[in-house]
Amino acid sequence: MSSHPSFFRGKTLLIVGTETPIKRFIFQKLHKLGLQLIVLNAEKNWAAPYVHDWILGDMSQHERQITQVLAYHKTHKIDGIYNFWENDVILTSKLAEALNLVGVPVAVAKIVRNKFAFRQFCLDHGIAAPKFLKLNTDADVARAAKELTFPVVVKPVWGGGSILVVKANNPAELRETFEYVRKTATPALDSQFYDGVDIMVEEYIDGDEVDIDMIVQNGRIKYAAVADNYGTAEPFFLETTHAMPSSLPDEDQKALQRMASEVVEHLGLQFATLHFEAKITKSGPVPLECNVRMGGDEIYISSREVYGFDLIENGVKVALGAYVPTQYDLVPKKQVMTEALHAKQSGVLTSVRVDEAQQKALPVEQFYFGKEIGEAVLIPPDGYDYLGYITVSGDNFSDAQENLKLALKTIQYDVAPFDGSSTLGKTSRTSRFASASLRRSRVAVSAKIERIRHMSIKDQRKLHIGIACNSFDVGGGAVEQELASVGRNIQTELEARGYTTTYVDFNNLSQAIRTLQTSGIDLVFNVCERIHESSLLEPHAAAILDAMKLPYTGSNPLTLGLCIDKIRVKKLLSYHSIPTPRWDYIYELSDEIRDDLRYPLIVKPANTDNSIGIDNDSVVEDKDELREQLKRVVVGLNRPALIEEYIEGDEYDVSILGTDADDFEVLPLSRTIFTKLPEGYWHIYPFEVKFSESKVYKDNLIIQKPPQKVSRKLLSLISEIALDTYNILDAHDYGRVEVKVDRQGNPFVLELNPNPSINRGDCVPTVFELQGKNYGDFLEKILSLTINRYKGKDPFYHLQTSTL
């Protein structure tokens, strides 16, 4: 059925509206035909590679758009007009009449776009229709409950794509559904409601649902094919499975085609691409809708593969005035089936895994996944998103059905549900440098007491600040030197800003306690990571401060102790469905390890910090290497071992400030790219990266602050998962979450550092400074967050566990 490209080449076609990238295949086809595409749309977008010229403007302002197009037509001849989107059907008809081009009359377009008018039209012309009424008021609802037989279907008069089409089984449901549709049917939900927001109700039609796709030229049906729609998901009538050719008996299919032909004749349609939706009932066929544009998504590929008929090519021929031969006695070449992909709950898409190799081995005709990781997915009643679809073929119905089952197994995705305490889907970022903050409109629903204002900087600087830290003898290692310098640098900076400070060395515990008791300290800046030179006692420093009723910065003893134990952290994150690498652990070499972990694996000491015990040999590729590393950790270091699947990809550091939704702030992210490392070096952060001058790592690690050329959706998802991790582990004031992103863009949380190092040049203060501030501003920000956390609360309020 393919036409000669020479017919199309050089002709100018006006496309009204682009919709979303799900329609890319239409533009690709039109471009391949050699047409010059002029697009009327609100803005330039993804279709730009296929577009010769744009006419831009508000698509709801029809008269203004007509004026623009007529002005364009004076200097750039337009040969035809084409539309494939329900929302712009009426505008397309108006433009066709204004330009004197082939198209659907405006009067007809208004009838078929308006569901109430179409029902009335059918009634007036003796075409089967259920009982129906308009719903404008509560009185109309009461009347409908008395006059109609339940179940009924409530729908927006100007709706399309099953949006806000809802089944009601009794009068109570009818009232609830009317209120829901009345409040929801606005242009903010979908631009189709610029045409109107009227509501109607009709009796539910029981029967098999079908599509009838047609081409009409000179008033004659040139092509008509029936396809089955299986089991729309009620009560919201979401599409599920589509199959062409139909499995209905021939007499039912002929009856459906006769009904559609009758509708076309009564409408007086001369030229159109049509997509009917109908049901075949015990009493015969009943039309549901008549859409004067090509059916969506899978319809084109199904028609082309089953009957060899190209709906786009022939639809454009009609629009350009070229003859389309009539297709008689269609014989299917194969069976084609399509499955729509839906989420089971509203939430955020957190991972997508597609087995492309397996898809290539199957007769997959088309696969489209329209959501990216990090995007919100809203299902009714929250919204009407769907993820995409997959189309397969087979020699017959059973063959295609089996192929569809296999094809669906190649697609796996996870949608993390929204809940009252989760931060997923609630952050926004105006630029890569801007902090992410919780959208007030989303968190306002939770019962929160208004926070007391921060103490002024002037008053804050009157505080006596203790610096809880660690000193070491001269000649200590790199870790000890780092721990010693952070306290001194904080003290120097705060004193320069007018604070009185006292240095408190927790490696001399008895002296530290005496200093805290006698020096008049108001608040402690807690950067202590050792007591008696042991990191396992880090939480006890905070516990001592609590026992002495001294407020302090950072997390409480429970969080600090929990985060030292990587095994308990993994268990808790897994319980809350936070994505982490698949894992296991042992305390003794005799402990069994799950056998479904995939190599390579990484072996870590389960209760050390600062990457102690992690080097390039920590990543293992077989059982022998695994056994050797486990022995090194369990026996050599005398630590339990955490075993994780190794994630190949970039690592992100997510620096977070605050304690709860009122003051959370995700700072610009830091990204480490490992691809320049020489062969043989695993993409990890070993001990030598952090505390040695290793030239290999120093010269080859690429660190971006903030990340460059990374989608905002991925950055938002990483931020949101990190915020949930921060919440779950109940971090306070500041922290840093480490996230690894694999090659498919799936993020995995590695760990939370609840009181990370905040020395000059460290990650958290550095990304804070990207916002045009400095190190002293950062330290004062931490102090103000701490003051705000304590004000108006019971003395030990912060020791309560998170509400998440």
Buried (B, 14 or more C-beta within 10 A) or exposed (E): BEBEEEBBEEBBBBBBBBBEEBBBBBBBBBBEBEBBBBBBBBEEBEBEEBBEEBBEBEBBEBEEBBEBBEEBBEEBEBBBBBBBBBBBBBBBBBBBBBBEBBBBBBEBBBBBBBBBBBBBBBBEEEBBBBBBBBBEEEEBBEBBBEEBEBBBBBBBBBBBBBBBBBBBBEBEBBBBBBEBBBEBBEEEBBBBBBBBBBBBBBBBBEBBBBBBBBBBBEEEBBBBBBBBBBEBBBBBBBBBBBBBBBBBEEEBBEBBBEBBBBBBEBBEBBBBBBBBBBBBBEEBBBBBBBBBBBBBBBBBBBBBBBBBBBBBBBBBBBBBEBEBEEBEEBEBEBBBBBBBBBBEEBBBBBBBEBBEEBBEEBBBBBBBBBBBBBBBBBBBBBBBBBBBBBBBBBEEBEBBBBBBEBBEEBBEBBBBBBEEBBBBBBBEBEEBBBBBBBEEEBBEEEEEEEEEEBBEEEEBBEBBBBBBBBBBEEEBEBBBEBBBBBBBBBBEBBEEEEBBBBBBBBBBBEEBBEBBEEBEBBBBBBBBBBBEEEBBBBBBBBBBBBEEEBBBBBBBBBBBBBBBBBBBBBEBBEEBEBBBBBBBBBEEEEEEBEEEBEEBBBBBBBBBBBBBBBBEEBBBEEEEBBEEBBEBBBEEBEBBBBBBBBBEBBBBBBBBBBBBBBBBBBBBBBBBBBEEBEEEBBBBBBBBBBBEEBEBBEEBBEEBBBBEEBEBBBBBBBBBBBBBBBBBBBBBBBBBBBBBBBEEBBBBBBBBBBBBBBBBEBBBBBBBBBBEEEBBBBBBBBBBBBBBBBEEEEEEEBBEEBEB
